[in-house]
Amino acid sequence: MVVFFLVGISSQTYSMMQSTVDDALSIGFLLFAGLYLDAQAALDYIFTRSDINQQKLVVFGRSLGGSVAIRTCSIPCYASRVACLVVENTFTSIQEMAYTLFDTRILHYIPDWCYKNKFPSRHCIDKVELPGLFLVGLKDNLVPPKMMLQLYDVSGSRMKRLGIFQNGTHNETWQCHGYYQTLNQFLLEVDHLYRGNSLSLNGCYSVDESFPEVVEDF
């Protein structure tokens, strides 16, 4: 049996973003930097735990947490101590999300420096060489699924897998058939990789069967 320790990246200030626009803007850069610091502090603490297998740490992030997880795993001192990265229904950047949520041409003329919280996952993911699993819910009506596919494409991972769920929504993809089998299959492959076995670089899990199968060169 292969056992990994899953580190979930979440946002303690996410509820603050749900209030008013003024409240969200007042957080400004503190939200952007603070979430990264929270994630790093969590890992720093886990690194001190003698009761946890330090060779089998998995960083997982969903939605905004996925962006924070990607940024954290792009930092060499953390990436070198983590086994793999798993992200679910996350976005490429706040700027590109703005284009999606607010369909107005004027946004394309706003310079990047105007965005206080950037979360530039697209620019960070190509620096992540860890094995990566990208879980995509095709019925996500908040984050366009194509953003996850773009992150998968530009990922610098030495072994990356794509799990696509036809009925997956933004927050409920984990309830889809085959979700946990997909996660388990990926972790088995990661374990085999670190044992020196040769695996395909790219692959997509088919979750239409009882257990996922890898379709190579997706």
Contacts in CASP RR format, 6 or more apart in sequence:
PFRMAT RR
TARGET T0000
AUTHOR 0000-0000-0000
METHOD contacts of the structure
MODEL  1
MVVFFLVGISSQTYSMMQSTVDDALSIGFLLFAGLYLDAQAALDYIFTRS
DINQQKLVVFGRSLGGSVAIRTCSIPCYASRVACLVVENTFTSIQEMAYT
LFDTRILHYIPDWCYKNKFPSRHCIDKVELPGLFLVGLKDNLVPPKMMLQ
LYDVSGSRMKRLGIFQNGTHNETWQCHGYYQTLNQFLLEVDHLYRGNSLS
LNGCYSVDESFPEVVEDF
2 187 0 8 1.000
2 188 0 8 1.000
2 191 0 8 1.000
3 53 0 8 1.000
3 56 0 8 1.000
4 56 0 8 1.000
4 57 0 8 1.000
4 58 0 8 1.000
4 83 0 8 1.000
4 187 0 8 1.000
4 190 0 8 1.000
5 46 0 8 1.000
5 52 0 8 1.000
5 53 0 8 1.000
5 56 0 8 1.000
5 57 0 8 1.000
5 58 0 8 1.000
6 58 0 8 1.000
6 60 0 8 1.000
6 86 0 8 1.000
7 42 0 8 1.000
7 43 0 8 1.000
7 46 0 8 1.000
7 57 0 8 1.000
7 58 0 8 1.000
7 59 0 8 1.000
7 60 0 8 1.000
8 59 0 8 1.000
8 60 0 8 1.000
8 61 0 8 1.000
8 69 0 8 1.000
9 39 0 8 1.000
9 42 0 8 1.000
9 59 0 8 1.000
9 60 0 8 1.000
9 61 0 8 1.000
9 65 0 8 1.000
9 66 0 8 1.000
9 68 0 8 1.000
9 69 0 8 1.000
9 72 0 8 1.000
10 61 0 8 1.000
10 65 0 8 1.000
11 35 0 8 1.000
11 64 0 8 1.000
11 65 0 8 1.000
11 68 0 8 1.000
12 38 0 8 1.000
13 27 0 8 1.000
13 31 0 8 1.000
13 34 0 8 1.000
13 35 0 8 1.000
14 64 0 8 1.000
16 23 0 8 1.000
16 24 0 8 1.000
16 27 0 8 1.000
16 31 0 8 1.000
17 23 0 8 1.000
17 24 0 8 1.000
17 27 0 8 1.000
17 31 0 8 1.000
24 31 0 8 1.000
25 116 0 8 1.000
27 117 0 8 1.000
28 116 0 8 1.000
28 117 0 8 1.000
29 116 0 8 1.000
29 117 0 8 1.000
31 116 0 8 1.000
31 117 0 8 1.000
32 116 0 8 1.000
32 117 0 8 1.000
32 118 0 8 1.000
32 119 0 8 1.000
35 64 0 8 1.000
35 65 0 8 1.000
35 68 0 8 1.000
36 68 0 8 1.000
36 71 0 8 1.000
36 72 0 8 1.000
38 68 0 8 1.000
39 68 0 8 1.000
39 69 0 8 1.000
39 71 0 8 1.000
39 72 0 8 1.000
40 72 0 8 1.000
40 75 0 8 1.000
40 78 0 8 1.000
43 57 0 8 1.000
43 59 0 8 1.000
43 72 0 8 1.000
43 78 0 8 1.000
43 81 0 8 1.000
43 82 0 8 1.000
46 52 0 8 1.000
46 57 0 8 1.000
47 54 0 8 1.000
47 81 0 8 1.000
54 81 0 8 1.000
55 83 0 8 1.000
55 194 0 8 1.000
56 83 0 8 1.000
57 81 0 8 1.000
57 82 0 8 1.000
57 83 0 8 1.000
58 82 0 8 1.000
58 83 0 8 1.000
58 84 0 8 1.000
58 85 0 8 1.000
58 86 0 8 1.000
58 187 0 8 1.000
59 69 0 8 1.000
59 72 0 8 1.000
59 73 0 8 1.000
59 82 0 8 1.000
59 84 0 8 1.000
59 85 0 8 1.000
59 86 0 8 1.000
60 69 0 8 1.000
60 85 0 8 1.000
60 86 0 8 1.000
60 87 0 8 1.000
60 88 0 8 1.000
61 68 0 8 1.000
61 69 0 8 1.000
61 86 0 8 1.000
61 87 0 8 1.000
61 88 0 8 1.000
61 90 0 8 1.000
62 87 0 8 1.000
62 88 0 8 1.000
62 89 0 8 1.000
62 90 0 8 1.000
62 171 0 8 1.000
63 88 0 8 1.000
63 89 0 8 1.000
63 90 0 8 1.000
63 91 0 8 1.000
63 142 0 8 1.000
63 143 0 8 1.000
63 170 0 8 1.000
63 171 0 8 1.000
64 90 0 8 1.000
64 119 0 8 1.000
65 90 0 8 1.000
66 87 0 8 1.000
66 88 0 8 1.000
66 90 0 8 1.000
66 121 0 8 1.000
67 90 0 8 1.000
67 91 0 8 1.000
67 119 0 8 1.000
67 121 0 8 1.000
68 119 0 8 1.000
69 85 0 8 1.000
69 86 0 8 1.000
69 87 0 8 1.000
69 90 0 8 1.000
70 85 0 8 1.000
70 87 0 8 1.000
70 90 0 8 1.000
70 121 0 8 1.000
70 124 0 8 1.000
70 125 0 8 1.000
70 128 0 8 1.000
70 151 0 8 1.000
71 119 0 8 1.000
71 121 0 8 1.000
71 124 0 8 1.000
72 78 0 8 1.000
73 79 0 8 1.000
73 82 0 8 1.000
73 85 0 8 1.000
73 128 0 8 1.000
73 130 0 8 1.000
74 124 0 8 1.000
74 125 0 8 1.000
74 127 0 8 1.000
74 128 0 8 1.000
79 128 0 8 1.000
79 129 0 8 1.000
79 130 0 8 1.000
82 130 0 8 1.000
83 130 0 8 1.000
83 131 0 8 1.000
83 190 0 8 1.000
83 194 0 8 1.000
84 130 0 8 1.000
84 131 0 8 1.000
84 132 0 8 1.000
84 133 0 8 1.000
84 186 0 8 1.000
84 187 0 8 1.000
84 190 0 8 1.000
85 128 0 8 1.000
85 130 0 8 1.000
85 131 0 8 1.000
85 132 0 8 1.000
85 133 0 8 1.000
85 157 0 8 1.000
86 132 0 8 1.000
86 133 0 8 1.000
86 135 0 8 1.000
86 183 0 8 1.000
86 186 0 8 1.000
87 132 0 8 1.000
87 133 0 8 1.000
87 134 0 8 1.000
87 135 0 8 1.000
87 148 0 8 1.000
87 151 0 8 1.000
88 134 0 8 1.000
88 135 0 8 1.000
88 136 0 8 1.000
88 173 0 8 1.000
88 174 0 8 1.000
89 135 0 8 1.000
89 136 0 8 1.000
89 137 0 8 1.000
89 140 0 8 1.000
89 142 0 8 1.000
89 143 0 8 1.000
89 145 0 8 1.000
89 148 0 8 1.000
89 170 0 8 1.000
89 171 0 8 1.000
89 173 0 8 1.000
90 121 0 8 1.000
90 143 0 8 1.000
90 147 0 8 1.000
90 148 0 8 1.000
90 151 0 8 1.000
91 97 0 8 1.000
91 119 0 8 1.000
91 121 0 8 1.000
91 143 0 8 1.000
91 147 0 8 1.000
92 121 0 8 1.000
92 122 0 8 1.000
92 147 0 8 1.000
92 150 0 8 1.000
92 151 0 8 1.000
93 118 0 8 1.000
93 119 0 8 1.000
93 120 0 8 1.000
93 121 0 8 1.000
93 122 0 8 1.000
93 123 0 8 1.000
94 115 0 8 1.000
94 117 0 8 1.000
94 118 0 8 1.000
94 119 0 8 1.000
95 112 0 8 1.000
95 115 0 8 1.000
95 118 0 8 1.000
96 122 0 8 1.000
96 147 0 8 1.000
97 143 0 8 1.000
98 107 0 8 1.000
98 115 0 8 1.000
99 107 0 8 1.000
99 108 0 8 1.000
100 144 0 8 1.000
112 118 0 8 1.000
121 151 0 8 1.000
122 150 0 8 1.000
122 151 0 8 1.000
122 154 0 8 1.000
125 151 0 8 1.000
125 154 0 8 1.000
125 155 0 8 1.000
125 156 0 8 1.000
126 154 0 8 1.000
126 155 0 8 1.000
126 156 0 8 1.000
127 156 0 8 1.000
128 155 0 8 1.000
128 156 0 8 1.000
128 157 0 8 1.000
129 156 0 8 1.000
129 157 0 8 1.000
129 158 0 8 1.000
130 157 0 8 1.000
130 158 0 8 1.000
131 157 0 8 1.000
131 158 0 8 1.000
131 159 0 8 1.000
131 160 0 8 1.000
131 161 0 8 1.000
131 186 0 8 1.000
131 189 0 8 1.000
131 190 0 8 1.000
131 193 0 8 1.000
132 155 0 8 1.000
132 157 0 8 1.000
132 159 0 8 1.000
132 160 0 8 1.000
132 161 0 8 1.000
132 186 0 8 1.000
133 160 0 8 1.000
133 161 0 8 1.000
133 162 0 8 1.000
133 163 0 8 1.000
133 182 0 8 1.000
133 183 0 8 1.000
133 186 0 8 1.000
134 148 0 8 1.000
134 149 0 8 1.000
134 151 0 8 1.000
134 152 0 8 1.000
134 155 0 8 1.000
134 160 0 8 1.000
134 161 0 8 1.000
134 162 0 8 1.000
134 163 0 8 1.000
135 148 0 8 1.000
135 163 0 8 1.000
135 165 0 8 1.000
135 173 0 8 1.000
135 179 0 8 1.000
135 182 0 8 1.000
135 183 0 8 1.000
136 145 0 8 1.000
136 148 0 8 1.000
136 149 0 8 1.000
136 162 0 8 1.000
136 163 0 8 1.000
136 164 0 8 1.000
136 165 0 8 1.000
136 173 0 8 1.000
137 145 0 8 1.000
137 148 0 8 1.000
137 164 0 8 1.000
137 165 0 8 1.000
137 166 0 8 1.000
137 167 0 8 1.000
137 168 0 8 1.000
137 169 0 8 1.000
137 170 0 8 1.000
137 173 0 8 1.000
137 176 0 8 1.000
138 145 0 8 1.000
138 164 0 8 1.000
138 165 0 8 1.000
138 166 0 8 1.000
138 167 0 8 1.000
138 168 0 8 1.000
139 166 0 8 1.000
139 167 0 8 1.000
139 168 0 8 1.000
139 169 0 8 1.000
140 168 0 8 1.000
140 169 0 8 1.000
140 170 0 8 1.000
140 173 0 8 1.000
141 169 0 8 1.000
141 170 0 8 1.000
142 170 0 8 1.000
143 170 0 8 1.000
149 162 0 8 1.000
152 160 0 8 1.000
152 162 0 8 1.000
158 201 0 8 1.000
159 189 0 8 1.000
159 190 0 8 1.000
159 193 0 8 1.000
159 199 0 8 1.000
159 200 0 8 1.000
159 201 0 8 1.000
160 201 0 8 1.000
160 202 0 8 1.000
160 203 0 8 1.000
161 186 0 8 1.000
161 189 0 8 1.000
161 202 0 8 1.000
161 203 0 8 1.000
161 204 0 8 1.000
161 205 0 8 1.000
161 214 0 8 1.000
162 202 0 8 1.000
162 203 0 8 1.000
162 204 0 8 1.000
162 205 0 8 1.000
162 218 0 8 1.000
163 182 0 8 1.000
163 204 0 8 1.000
163 205 0 8 1.000
163 207 0 8 1.000
163 212 0 8 1.000
164 204 0 8 1.000
164 205 0 8 1.000
164 207 0 8 1.000
165 173 0 8 1.000
165 176 0 8 1.000
165 178 0 8 1.000
165 179 0 8 1.000
165 207 0 8 1.000
166 176 0 8 1.000
167 176 0 8 1.000
168 175 0 8 1.000
168 176 0 8 1.000
173 179 0 8 1.000
176 207 0 8 1.000
177 207 0 8 1.000
178 207 0 8 1.000
178 211 0 8 1.000
178 212 0 8 1.000
179 207 0 8 1.000
181 207 0 8 1.000
181 210 0 8 1.000
181 211 0 8 1.000
181 212 0 8 1.000
182 205 0 8 1.000
182 207 0 8 1.000
182 212 0 8 1.000
185 205 0 8 1.000
185 211 0 8 1.000
185 212 0 8 1.000
185 214 0 8 1.000
186 205 0 8 1.000
189 199 0 8 1.000
189 214 0 8 1.000
192 199 0 8 1.000
193 199 0 8 1.000
200 214 0 8 1.000
200 216 0 8 1.000
200 217 0 8 1.000
202 216 0 8 1.000
202 217 0 8 1.000
202 218 0 8 1.000
203 214 0 8 1.000
203 215 0 8 1.000
203 216 0 8 1.000
203 217 0 8 1.000
203 218 0 8 1.000
204 214 0 8 1.000
204 215 0 8 1.000
204 218 0 8 1.000
205 212 0 8 1.000
205 213 0 8 1.000
205 214 0 8 1.000
205 215 0 8 1.000
206 212 0 8 1.000
206 213 0 8 1.000
206 214 0 8 1.000
206 215 0 8 1.000
END
